[in-house]
Amino acid sequence: MILLLSFVASAQGGAHGKNHEPKGREQGQPVEKIFRAIENGLAKGDPGCFTEFCTAQTYISLSDIYSGYFSSNQAFYILQNYFSVHQPVSFRYTSRNQGENPYATGEYHYETRNRRGTAQVFISLRQQHNGWQISQITIR
């Protein structure tokens, strides 16, 4: 009886495993689409435009405030807080590389306490499970 039950259990486990095999990698988002989402989000001060593209361990460094690896949810709240203090005036890329290791740099113009400032932005992407994702955001 025990042998029969173990055989049935292993057969069901095998059938279950076959039904849920991965169907291959999805294409993911193209690099240009992610860079446009980041540009739009930085210009509007809306991290919701691009934090969906963050990895589970995205490195974020913000002007001596935060520095470390954060999940996409944490990244959203950290950047939302940053934008509430450093309110965006404009953002534009100064360079982009969409090659094997995509990255972009840009200038973030902001206002804080009725003063204007400029910060340099660095963003890099890396290939993850489902395509390209943000691996680093640095604003200094």
C-alpha positions as CSV (number, residue, x, y, z in Angstrom):
1,M,0.0,0.0,0.0
2,I,2.8,2.4,0.9
3,L,4.6,1.7,-2.4
4,L,1.4,2.3,-4.3
5,L,0.8,5.7,-2.6
6,S,4.4,6.8,-3.1
7,F,4.2,5.8,-6.8
8,V,0.9,7.8,-7.3
9,A,2.4,10.8,-5.5
10,S,5.5,10.8,-7.6
11,A,3.5,10.4,-10.8
12,Q,1.3,13.3,-9.9
13,G,4.3,15.4,-9.1
14,G,5.9,14.6,-12.4
15,A,2.7,15.5,-14.3
16,H,2.4,18.7,-12.3
17,G,6.0,19.6,-13.2
18,K,5.4,19.1,-16.9
19,N,2.4,21.3,-17.0
20,H,4.2,24.3,-15.4
21,E,7.5,24.2,-17.3
22,P,8.7,27.7,-18.3
23,K,7.7,28.6,-21.8
24,G,11.0,30.4,-22.6
25,R,12.1,34.0,-21.9
26,E,9.9,36.9,-22.8
27,Q,11.3,39.6,-24.9
28,G,11.2,42.2,-22.1
29,Q,11.3,45.9,-22.7
30,P,13.6,47.4,-25.3
31,V,16.3,49.6,-23.9
32,E,15.0,52.8,-25.6
33,K,11.5,52.3,-24.0
34,I,13.1,52.1,-20.5
35,F,15.2,55.2,-21.1
36,R,12.1,57.1,-22.3
37,A,10.2,56.0,-19.2
38,I,13.1,57.2,-16.9
39,E,13.4,60.5,-18.8
40,N,9.6,61.1,-18.4
41,G,9.7,60.1,-14.7
42,L,12.6,62.3,-13.9
43,A,11.2,65.3,-15.7
44,K,7.9,65.0,-13.9
45,G,9.3,63.8,-10.5
46,D,7.2,60.6,-10.8
47,P,9.2,57.4,-10.0
48,G,6.1,55.4,-10.8
49,C,7.0,55.9,-14.5
50,F,10.1,53.7,-14.2
51,T,10.5,51.8,-10.9
52,E,8.6,48.9,-12.4
53,F,11.9,48.3,-14.4
54,C,14.0,48.1,-11.3
55,T,15.6,44.8,-10.2
56,A,15.1,43.2,-6.8
57,Q,18.5,44.7,-6.0
58,T,18.8,48.1,-7.7
59,Y,21.7,50.3,-6.5
60,I,20.5,53.8,-5.7
61,S,22.7,56.7,-4.6
62,L,21.1,60.0,-4.0
63,S,23.3,63.1,-3.1
64,D,24.5,61.8,0.3
65,I,21.0,60.9,1.4
66,Y,20.6,57.3,0.4
67,S,23.1,54.8,-0.9
68,G,22.5,51.1,-1.2
69,Y,20.6,48.2,-2.8
70,F,16.8,48.5,-2.8
71,S,13.8,46.6,-4.2
72,S,11.6,48.2,-6.7
73,N,9.0,49.1,-4.0
74,Q,11.7,50.7,-1.8
75,A,13.1,52.5,-4.8
76,F,9.7,54.0,-5.5
77,Y,9.4,55.5,-2.0
78,I,13.0,56.6,-1.8
79,L,12.7,58.4,-5.1
80,Q,9.3,59.8,-4.3
81,N,10.8,61.4,-1.1
82,Y,13.8,62.7,-3.1
83,F,11.5,64.4,-5.7
84,S,9.3,65.9,-3.0
85,V,12.4,67.8,-1.7
86,H,14.2,68.2,-5.0
87,Q,11.2,69.2,-7.2
88,P,12.0,68.8,-10.9
89,V,12.3,71.7,-13.2
90,S,13.7,69.7,-16.1
91,F,15.7,66.7,-17.1
92,R,17.6,65.9,-20.3
93,Y,20.0,63.2,-21.3
94,T,23.6,64.3,-22.2
95,S,24.6,60.9,-23.5
96,R,23.2,57.4,-24.0
97,N,24.8,54.1,-24.9
98,Q,22.4,51.4,-26.0
99,G,25.2,48.8,-26.6
100,E,26.0,45.6,-24.7
101,N,26.0,47.5,-21.4
102,P,23.4,50.2,-21.8
103,Y,23.8,53.4,-19.7
104,A,22.8,57.0,-19.8
105,T,23.9,60.3,-18.2
106,G,21.9,63.4,-17.9
107,E,21.3,66.7,-16.0
108,Y,18.5,67.0,-13.5
109,H,17.5,70.6,-12.8
110,Y,15.5,71.0,-9.6
111,E,14.2,73.5,-7.1
112,T,14.5,73.1,-3.3
113,R,13.6,75.8,-0.8
114,N,13.2,78.4,-3.5
115,R,16.7,77.7,-4.9
116,R,17.6,76.1,-8.1
117,G,20.2,73.3,-8.4
118,T,21.6,70.9,-10.9
119,A,22.5,67.3,-10.4
120,Q,24.2,64.8,-12.6
121,V,22.3,61.5,-13.2
122,F,23.8,58.2,-14.1
123,I,21.6,55.2,-15.0
124,S,22.7,51.7,-16.1
125,L,20.7,48.7,-17.3
126,R,21.5,45.0,-17.2
127,Q,20.0,41.9,-18.7
128,Q,17.8,40.1,-16.2
129,H,15.4,37.2,-16.4
130,N,12.7,38.9,-18.5
131,G,14.9,41.4,-20.4
132,W,16.5,44.7,-19.6
133,Q,16.0,46.2,-16.1
134,I,17.5,49.2,-14.2
135,S,20.6,48.1,-12.2
136,Q,21.7,51.6,-11.0
137,I,20.4,55.1,-10.5
138,T,22.8,57.7,-9.2
139,I,21.8,61.4,-8.7
140,R,24.6,63.7,-7.5
